[in-house]
Amino acid sequence: MKLNDINSEASEAAFGFKATSSSLKPVHLAQVVFSNVLESTYEADDLFNFVEKPGNAPSSELAEKYHDLFESSRNLSDEQMDNLRLKMRKVLDNDNALYASTPTYTAMTGMSDWFIHNRTVGRTPSRFIHTVIKNSSSDIGQKLTDQLRDHHDAVSLLFRPLVIDGERDNITVSPWKEPALGDAFEDQKITNEFVDGFGTLSKHLKDSNGEHDLNFARDLRRTIKFAGFMIYVYMANRHNEIREDKSKDEPVPLVLNYTGNSDNPVADVSLESFRIVGSEIQLATRLGVRHVLDRKGYRDYSKDEILREIENNNFLELNRRRTEKIRQDHEKFEQVFRASRDPEKDSTFHRLVDAVSNVIHDFSNRFDTYTPQSTAQTLAWRAGLLKPRGNRANKRRFRPDPEMLEPIILSVVGPGQEISLQELSNELRERYGIIVGGTEQDRAHLAQWDVRLGASAAESDPLNNQNYDGFRRTVSDLGYADEYADGVTIISTPEGEA
């Protein structure tokens, strides 16, 4: 048994994509989603040949064609050309700091169709995002295509001569497969909320008027921010959709903390909801582990057979060279297996499922497994949904960046639509499980997930007072809230983008 393979296949069975990468970033989603939208990408060899460090490839050794690409580069001395290349390299390096880089297969700017060819990182979750976008009845795909094929941003104009004649590769977009443990697009599944969300969000994106001035990085950012949010919430609710017993009626709660600090009942409940998400993702992965082990025939193993293989150091395939390390790992697995119990079905197979799942999650450092739970959490703080950020941060709570909150709101409120802040809060809760206060169902929703919100020393209901007011101010800062003398706050969005 190779635990990394079990871990990877289990996430595919539960979620429909591999969610086992520590390096997954929003930009990887962008690179792959956008190249899937375009179904093509440009080669960028000339680009990288030109900005190669002059110390490694001095301008005197560059092919002649590079000397005539730019008006500003003609008749320059080799020293002047080196300086130009160094400055352009700084632009490219700075851009790649924002838009993920790899040694040879990246290209700059999220505002063009120069995207990575090696799309391994983010490939399967992005295929899921692409499927959700395609299932939208809106014109979001065409709007994204129009913007991605436009090159009127300053960075694209600067580097365009280096790739204008570059070879364009066609991309065959492999269809996304529904997860083995249950379709994601059935009725009452949260994925359908995101199909509708992308449809509403698309109405806020720029339309093409047949002119080449579409490029608007904000719209591309909105799309990918919402996609990152979607991945997290989809994974959080997957266990509730595929487990055998009756699922809960409400989505997993995401309590956004707008109180301004981390030491109060709302902050505590936000932390608790973060923990619930992690637990639910782990439970979904466990169902995936059960499915994979069953498919591989492990249900037929007896307890004695498993223990014998463990004793002979043959049960696990390990990336270890030292015999002593292999023995220690098998001993640890045996301890977990002997201690594992399934309270409902205490059979050898279910104890094995329990043990494998526990080893993958609880001893991930030892057995070099990066779990879907960690993948989702890391993506969430990188995308700006969780605070604090960083690999070593603890006590994370839900507090979206404005750039994350904006597309979430725009996925609910259409252009020119007006609703009250209370109606918005209720829509966010019903669709995505987001709780900010302001609705009568907040506490009942939390109670369904065994979460209790107590009073603070200063007020009996901090969620519906302090937190709700903080959310109101945040939405107002985004420019979508108007407050009236009667205390009513109305949320409205522009009629349409120019």
C-alpha positions in Angstrom: 0.0 0.0 0.0 1.4 3.4 -1.0 -0.2 6.0 1.2 0.4 8.9 -1.1 -1.5 7.1 -3.9 -4.4 6.2 -1.5 -4.5 9.8 -0.4 -4.6 11.2 -3.9 -7.1 8.7 -5.2 -9.3 9.2 -2.1 -9.6 12.9 -2.8 -10.5 12.2 -6.4 -13.2 9.8 -5.3 -14.6 12.3 -2.8 -14.2 15.6 -4.6 -13.6 14.8 -8.3 -10.1 16.2 -8.3 -6.7 15.7 -6.7 -6.5 18.0 -3.6 -3.1 17.0 -2.3 -0.7 19.8 -3.3 1.0 22.1 -0.9 1.9 24.5 -3.7 -1.6 25.2 -5.0 -2.1 28.9 -5.3 -4.9 31.1 -6.8 -2.6 31.9 -9.7 -2.3 28.2 -10.6 -6.1 28.1 -10.8 -6.0 31.2 -13.0 -3.3 29.9 -15.3 -5.1 26.6 -15.9 -8.7 27.9 -16.0 -7.8 30.7 -18.4 -5.9 28.4 -20.7 -8.9 26.1 -20.7 -11.2 29.0 -21.5 -8.9 29.9 -24.4 -8.1 26.3 -25.4 -4.7 27.6 -26.5 -1.5 29.2 -25.2 1.5 30.9 -26.8 5.0 29.7 -26.6 7.3 32.1 -24.8 10.8 30.9 -25.8 11.8 34.3 -27.3 10.6 36.1 -24.2 12.9 34.1 -21.9 15.8 34.1 -24.3 15.7 37.9 -24.4 15.5 38.4 -20.6 18.1 35.8 -19.8 20.7 37.3 -17.4 23.2 39.2 -19.6 25.9 37.7 -17.6 24.9 34.3 -18.9 24.0 35.4 -22.4 25.5 38.8 -23.2 23.7 40.9 -25.9 26.7 40.4 -28.2 25.7 36.8 -28.4 22.0 37.3 -28.9 20.4 36.4 -32.3 20.2 39.3 -34.6 16.4 39.3 -34.6 16.3 40.4 -30.9 18.1 43.6 -31.7 15.3 44.9 -34.0 12.3 43.9 -32.0 11.7 47.2 -30.3 11.9 50.8 -31.6 13.8 51.6 -28.4 16.4 48.8 -28.9 17.6 49.6 -32.5 21.1 50.9 -32.8 21.8 50.3 -29.2 25.3 49.3 -28.1 25.7 45.9 -26.4 26.0 47.6 -23.0 22.8 49.6 -23.6 21.0 46.5 -24.7 22.1 44.7 -21.6 20.7 47.5 -19.5 17.4 47.3 -21.4 17.2 43.5 -20.9 18.0 43.9 -17.2 15.1 46.4 -16.7 12.7 44.2 -18.7 13.8 41.2 -16.6 12.9 43.1 -13.4 9.4 43.8 -14.8 9.0 40.1 -15.7 10.4 38.9 -12.3 8.1 41.3 -10.5 5.1 40.1 -12.5 5.9 36.5 -11.9 6.0 37.2 -8.2 2.3 37.8 -8.6 1.6 35.2 -11.3 3.3 31.9 -10.5 6.6 31.1 -12.0 8.4 27.8 -12.9 11.9 27.6 -14.3 11.1 27.4 -18.0 7.3 27.1 -18.6 5.8 30.2 -17.2 4.9 33.5 -18.9 3.9 36.8 -17.5 0.8 38.7 -16.7 -2.6 37.4 -15.8 -4.0 39.8 -18.4 -2.9 37.9 -21.5 -2.9 34.4 -23.0 0.7 33.7 -22.2 0.3 31.0 -19.7 2.2 28.0 -18.3 2.5 25.0 -20.5 3.2 22.6 -17.6 -0.3 22.7 -16.0 0.2 19.9 -13.5 -0.2 22.2 -10.5 -3.9 23.1 -10.2 -4.9 21.0 -13.2 -7.7 18.9 -11.7 -9.3 21.5 -9.4 -9.2 24.0 -12.3 -10.9 21.5 -14.6 -13.7 21.4 -12.0 -13.9 25.2 -12.0 -13.9 25.3 -15.8 -16.8 22.8 -15.7 -18.8 25.0 -13.3 -18.2 28.0 -15.5 -19.3 26.1 -18.6 -22.5 24.9 -16.9 -23.4 28.6 -16.2 -26.1 29.8 -18.6 -24.3 33.1 -18.8 -21.8 34.5 -21.3 -18.9 34.4 -18.7 -16.8 32.2 -20.9 -17.0 34.6 -23.9 -16.3 37.6 -21.7 -13.2 35.9 -20.2 -12.0 34.9 -23.7 -12.4 38.5 -25.0 -10.4 39.9 -22.1 -7.7 37.2 -22.2 -7.1 37.8 -26.0 -6.7 41.5 -25.5 -3.2 42.8 -25.0 -3.6 46.5 -24.2 -2.3 46.4 -20.7 1.1 48.1 -20.3 3.0 45.0 -19.5 1.7 43.1 -22.5 2.4 46.0 -24.8 6.0 46.1 -23.5 6.7 42.5 -24.1 4.4 41.8 -27.0 7.1 41.9 -29.7 8.8 39.0 -28.1 5.9 36.6 -28.5 3.9 38.1 -31.4 5.2 35.5 -33.8 5.4 32.8 -31.2 4.0 29.4 -31.9 0.5 28.8 -30.4 -0.2 25.5 -28.8 -3.8 24.2 -28.9 -5.0 22.8 -25.6 -7.3 19.8 -25.4 -9.4 20.3 -22.3 -10.1 17.0 -20.8 -13.6 16.7 -19.4 -14.0 16.7 -15.7 -15.3 13.5 -14.2 -17.9 13.4 -11.5 -16.5 12.0 -8.3 -17.1 8.3 -7.6 -18.9 8.9 -4.3 -21.7 11.0 -5.8 -22.4 13.5 -8.5 -21.6 17.1 -7.6 -24.3 18.7 -9.8 -27.4 16.8 -8.5 -30.3 18.8 -7.0 -29.7 20.4 -3.6 -25.9 20.2 -4.1 -23.9 23.3 -3.3 -22.1 23.2 -6.7 -25.3 24.4 -8.3 -25.2 27.5 -6.1 -21.8 28.3 -7.7 -23.1 27.7 -11.2 -25.7 30.4 -10.5 -23.1 32.5 -8.7 -20.8 32.6 -11.8 -23.9 33.5 -13.8 -24.7 36.5 -11.7 -21.0 37.5 -11.4 -20.7 37.4 -15.2 -23.2 40.2 -15.5 -20.8 42.4 -13.7 -17.9 41.7 -16.1 -17.1 44.0 -19.0 -18.7 43.4 -22.4 -16.9 43.5 -25.7 -18.0 46.3 -27.9 -15.8 45.1 -30.7 -12.9 47.3 -29.7 -9.5 46.2 -28.4 -9.6 47.9 -25.1 -11.2 45.3 -22.9 -8.3 44.3 -20.7 -9.5 44.8 -17.1 -7.5 42.9 -14.6 -10.2 43.4 -11.9 -12.6 41.1 -13.8 -10.1 38.3 -14.1 -9.2 38.7 -10.4 -12.9 38.6 -9.4 -13.3 35.3 -11.3 -10.4 33.6 -9.7 -11.1 34.9 -6.2 -14.6 33.5 -6.5 -13.2 30.3 -7.9 -10.9 29.9 -4.9 -13.8 30.5 -2.5 -15.9 28.0 -4.4 -13.2 25.3 -4.1 -13.0 25.8 -0.4 -16.8 25.8 0.3 -17.4 22.9 -2.1 -14.8 20.7 -0.3 -16.2 21.8 3.1 -19.7 20.6 2.2 -18.8 17.5 0.3 -19.0 15.1 3.3 -22.5 16.4 4.1 -23.6 15.5 0.6 -22.1 12.0 0.3 -22.3 10.5 3.7 -24.7 7.6 4.2 -26.7 9.0 7.1 -29.1 11.8 6.7 -27.3 15.0 5.8 -27.8 18.3 7.6 -30.2 20.8 5.9 -27.9 23.8 6.2 -24.4 24.2 4.6 -21.3 24.2 6.8 -21.3 27.5 8.6 -18.6 30.1 7.8 -18.8 32.7 10.5 -17.0 35.9 9.2 -15.4 37.8 12.0 -15.9 41.5 11.7 -15.6 42.4 15.3 -12.1 43.8 14.9 -10.4 41.5 17.3 -9.8 37.8 18.1 -10.9 37.6 21.7 -14.7 37.5 21.8 -17.6 35.0 21.2 -17.9 35.8 17.5 -14.1 35.2 17.0 -14.4 32.0 18.9 -17.3 30.8 16.8 -15.5 31.8 13.6 -12.5 29.6 14.8 -14.9 26.8 15.6 -16.5 27.0 12.1 -13.0 26.8 10.6 -12.3 23.7 12.6 -15.6 22.2 11.4 -14.6 22.7 7.8 -11.3 20.9 8.4 -13.1 18.0 10.1 -15.7 17.7 7.4 -13.0 17.6 4.7 -11.2 14.9 6.6 -14.4 12.9 7.0 -15.1 13.2 3.2 -11.5 12.0 2.5 -12.1 9.1 4.9 -15.0 8.0 2.7 -12.7 8.3 -0.2 -10.2 6.1 1.5 -12.8 3.5 2.2 -13.9 3.5 -1.5 -10.3 3.2 -2.7 -9.3 0.4 -0.3 -12.5 -1.5 -1.1 -11.8 -1.2 -4.9 -8.3 -2.5 -4.3 -9.5 -5.6 -2.5 -8.5 -4.8 1.1 -11.9 -5.7 2.4 -10.9 -9.4 2.0 -7.9 -9.1 4.3 -8.2 -10.7 7.7 -6.8 -9.1 10.8 -4.0 -11.7 11.0 -3.1 -11.2 7.4 -2.7 -7.5 7.9 -0.6 -7.9 11.1 1.6 -10.5 9.4 2.3 -8.2 6.5 3.0 -5.4 8.9 5.4 -7.6 10.9 7.3 -8.5 7.8 7.6 -4.8 6.8 5.7 -5.6 3.6 2.4 -3.7 4.1 3.5 -0.2 3.2 5.5 1.0 0.2 7.7 3.6 1.8 10.2 6.1 0.4 12.8 5.0 2.9 16.3 3.7 2.4 17.1 2.6 5.9 15.7 -0.7 7.1 15.3 0.8 10.6 13.1 3.6 9.4 10.9 1.2 7.4 10.5 -0.9 10.5 9.6 2.1 12.7 7.0 3.3 10.2 5.4 -0.2 10.1 5.4 -0.2 13.9 3.7 3.2 14.0 1.1 2.0 11.5 0.5 -1.2 13.6 -0.1 0.9 16.7 -2.7 3.0 14.9 -4.3 0.0 13.4 -4.6 -1.8 16.7 -6.0 1.4 18.4 -8.5 2.1 15.6 -12.1 1.5 16.1 -15.2 2.1 14.0 -18.0 2.7 16.5 -20.7 1.5 14.1 -18.9 -1.3 12.2 -16.1 -2.7 14.2 -14.9 -5.0 11.4 -11.3 -5.5 10.3 -11.9 -3.6 7.1 -13.4 -0.6 8.8 -10.6 -0.6 11.3 -8.1 -0.6 8.4 -10.0 2.3 6.8 -9.8 4.2 10.1 -6.1 3.5 10.5 -5.2 4.5 7.0 -7.2 7.7 7.2 -5.7 8.5 10.6 -2.1 7.9 9.5 -2.6 10.0 6.4 -4.0 12.9 8.4 -2.4 12.7 11.9 1.0 11.5 10.8 1.3 13.4 7.5 4.8 14.6 8.2 6.1 11.2 9.0 4.5 9.5 6.0 4.9 12.5 3.6 1.2 12.9 2.8 -0.4 16.3 2.1 -4.1 16.0 2.8 -7.1 17.7 1.1 -7.8 19.3 4.5 -4.4 21.1 4.4 -4.8 21.9 0.7 -8.1 23.6 1.3 -6.9 25.6 4.3 -3.7 26.7 2.5 -5.5 27.8 -0.6 -8.1 29.7 1.6 -5.5 31.8 3.3 -3.5 32.4 0.1 -6.8 33.5 -1.6 -7.6 35.9 1.2 -10.5 34.1 2.9 -8.7 33.2 6.2 -6.7 35.2 8.7 -4.0 35.1 9.9 -2.0 33.9 6.8 1.1 31.9 6.7 2.1 28.2 7.1 2.7 28.6 10.8 -0.3 30.6 11.7 -2.8 29.2 14.2 -6.3 30.0 15.4 -7.4 31.0 11.9 -10.7 32.7 11.4 -12.8 33.7 8.5 -12.2 37.3 7.6 -12.2 37.8 3.8 -10.0 40.4 2.1 -12.1 43.1 0.3 -11.0 41.6 -3.0 -12.4 38.2 -1.9 -15.6 39.6 -0.4 -16.5 41.7 -3.5 -17.0 38.8 -6.0 -18.9 36.8 -3.4 -21.4 39.7 -3.0 -21.5 40.2 -6.8 -22.4 36.5 -7.2 -25.6 37.2 -5.2 -26.6 40.7 -6.2 -27.1 41.4 -9.9 -26.4 44.7 -11.7 -28.8 47.4 -10.7 -30.4 45.2 -8.1 -31.3 46.6 -4.7 -31.7 44.5 -1.5 -31.4 45.2 2.2 -28.3 44.3 4.1 -30.4 41.8 6.0 -31.6 40.2 2.8 -28.0 40.0 1.6 -26.9 38.4 4.8 -29.7 35.8 4.5 -28.8 35.0 0.9 -25.1 34.5 1.8 -26.1 32.2 4.6 -28.6 30.1 2.6 -26.3 29.8 -0.5 -22.9 29.4 0.9 -23.2 29.0 4.7 -21.7 32.5 5.3 -22.9 33.9 8.7 -22.4 37.5 9.6 -25.4 38.2 11.8 -28.6 40.1 11.0 -30.9 37.1 10.3 -33.2 35.3 12.6 -31.9 31.9 11.4 -28.2 32.4 12.3 -28.4 30.7 15.6 -30.5 27.8 14.4 -28.1 27.3 11.5 -25.2 27.2 13.9 -27.1 24.9 16.3 -27.6 22.4 13.6 -23.8 22.0 13.5 -23.6 21.9 17.3 -22.1 25.4 17.5 -23.3 27.7 20.4 -22.7 31.4 20.4 -22.6 32.9 23.9 -22.8 36.5 25.1 -19.9 38.7 25.7 -19.2 40.8 28.8 -20.4 43.9 26.9 -23.5 42.7 25.1 -25.8 39.7 24.9 -25.8 39.3 21.1 -22.4 40.3 19.7 -23.1 38.5 16.4 -26.2 40.5 15.5 -24.8 43.8 16.9 -21.1 44.3 16.8 -20.3 41.8 14.0 -23.2 42.7 11.8 -22.3 46.4 12.1 -18.7 45.6 11.2 -19.9 43.7 8.1 -22.1 46.7 7.2 -19.1 49.0 7.3 -17.0 46.7 5.2 -19.7 46.5 2.5 -20.0 50.2 2.6 -16.3 50.6 2.1 -16.6 48.5 -1.0 -19.1 51.1 -2.3 -22.2 48.9 -2.3 -24.1 50.1 0.8 -26.3 53.1 1.3 -27.4 53.9 4.9 -30.7 55.8 5.5 -32.0 57.8 8.4 -34.5 55.1 9.4 -31.5 52.7 10.1 -32.1 50.6 6.9 -29.0 49.8 4.8 -29.6 49.1 1.1 -27.1 47.1 -1.0 -27.0 48.0 -4.7 -24.6 47.5 -7.6 -24.1 49.5 -10.8 -26.3 48.8 -13.7 -23.5 47.5 -15.8 -19.8 48.0 -16.5 -18.8 50.5 -19.2 
